Amino acid sequence: MWISRIKEDARTSLQGHSVSSGLFVFVFFLISALPPTVIDILLSGGFENWINQMDSSPLSDIFQLIYFIITIPMQFGFYWYFLDLIRDQTPKIKILFWGYEHGKMIVKLVWTYVLMAILLCLWILLFIIPGIIKSFSYSQTYFILKDHPDYSASKAIKESKRLMKGHKWKLFVLGLSFIGWWLLSIVPTLGGIIAAGLIGFVINDLIGGLFLAIGIIGSIWMYLWLVPYFYTSLATFYERLILTQQPELNEQN
C-alpha cells in the first residue's frame, strides 16, 4: 500500500467533485462553528465585548458543550461523505444528517465518540506516545460504522484495532505527507497580515485591511481544497485496507 498511490487515487476520485466537496466542507464548518460563536457573542453582550473578553461565560461554555455533543453524529457523516465519494456513489450533503434519522444510531455514534475519547485519555495518562499510537488504532472506527451500522461501539473499535494491526505507521506517514500542504495553506493569511501591517502603516488602514481580507480568502480557498483531499485520502486508505484483508473478513463472517 503505497502512500503516493493512495493520494493519486484520492485526487482521481475528487475529479469533478472539487466544488461540491469544498461546499460540503464549508457547510459542515458553518453548522459546527457558527451557532456556538453567535451564542457566545450574544451572551458576552455584543461583538465588541466578545472580541475583548478573555474567557467565555459559564452559560456559553455549557451551551457549546451541549452543541458539540449534538453535532457528534455529523462528524461521522463527514467521514462517510468521502467514503461514498471514492466509491462513486455521488455523495450528498444530507449524509451529514444520516445519523439523526434513528434515535438508537444517535446514541451509538455519540457513545462511540465518547468511548474512544475515554480510552485515548486513559492511554495518554500513562504515556503520550502510547496514546498517539492508540489514536491510529482507533482511526478506522468512523468508516467501519458506515459499513457496519449494526456494530456496537466496542465492536467497531475492536475491528478498527484489528484492521490497523501492522498499518499504523503507514497511516502516520500518510498524515505526515500533508504537513507541507497545511503549512502552505496558512501562507496567504500570514502574507495578508504582514501586508496589512506595512501598507496600513505607510498608506492607510483601509487598503491594509483589504490585503488582509485577500490573504484570509486565499487561505480559506486552499483549506476548502485541502480538507477534501486529506479526507478522501483517509477514505482511500480505509478502502485499500479492507480490500487487502477481505479474505480474513470473509472467514470471520
Residue pairs with C-beta under 8 A, 6 or more apart in sequence:
1 167
1 170
1 237
1 240
1 241
1 244
3 170
3 173
3 174
3 177
6 174
6 233
6 236
6 237
6 240
7 174
7 177
7 229
7 233
7 236
9 86
9 236
10 86
10 229
10 232
10 233
10 235
10 236
11 229
13 85
13 86
13 88
13 232
13 236
14 21
14 85
14 228
14 229
14 232
17 85
17 228
18 225
18 228
21 81
21 82
21 85
21 228
21 232
22 224
22 225
22 228
23 93
24 81
24 91
24 93
24 96
24 228
25 223
25 224
25 227
25 228
26 224
27 93
27 96
28 74
28 78
28 96
31 71
31 74
31 96
32 71
32 74
35 67
36 60
36 63
36 64
36 67
36 68
39 60
39 63
39 64
39 67
40 50
40 56
40 57
40 60
40 64
41 47
41 50
43 56
43 57
43 59
43 60
43 63
44 50
44 53
44 56
44 57
44 60
56 64
69 110
72 109
72 110
72 113
73 97
73 98
73 99
73 100
73 105
73 106
73 109
73 110
74 96
74 97
74 99
75 113
75 142
76 99
76 109
76 112
76 113
76 142
76 145
76 146
77 95
77 96
77 97
77 98
77 99
78 96
78 231
79 142
79 143
79 146
79 231
79 234
79 235
80 91
80 95
80 98
80 142
80 143
80 146
81 91
81 93
81 95
81 96
82 91
82 228
82 231
82 232
82 234
82 235
83 143
83 146
83 235
83 238
83 239
84 90
84 91
84 95
85 91
85 232
85 235
86 232
86 235
86 236
86 239
87 239
99 105
99 106
99 109
100 106
105 149
108 145
108 152
108 153
109 145
111 153
112 141
112 145
112 153
112 156
112 157
115 153
115 154
115 157
116 138
116 141
116 157
119 134
119 138
119 157
120 131
120 134
120 135
120 138
121 131
123 130
123 131
123 134
124 130
124 131
125 131
133 168
136 164
136 168
136 171
136 172
137 160
137 161
137 164
137 168
138 157
138 160
138 161
139 160
139 164
139 171
139 234
140 159
140 160
140 163
140 164
140 238
140 241
141 156
141 157
141 159
141 160
143 235
143 238
144 151
144 156
144 159
144 160
144 163
145 151
145 156
147 242
148 156
148 159
151 159
163 241
163 242
163 245
164 171
164 241
167 241
170 237
171 237
174 233
174 234
174 237
178 226
178 229
178 230
178 233
181 226
181 229
181 230
182 226
184 222
185 219
185 222
185 223
185 226
186 219
187 219
188 214
188 215
188 216
188 217
188 218
188 219
188 222
189 215
189 216
189 218
189 219
190 215
191 215
191 218
192 211
192 212
192 213
192 214
192 215
192 216
192 218
193 212
193 215
195 208
195 211
195 212
195 215
196 208
196 209
196 211
196 212
196 215
197 208
198 208
199 207
199 208
199 211
200 207
200 208
200 209
201 208
242 249
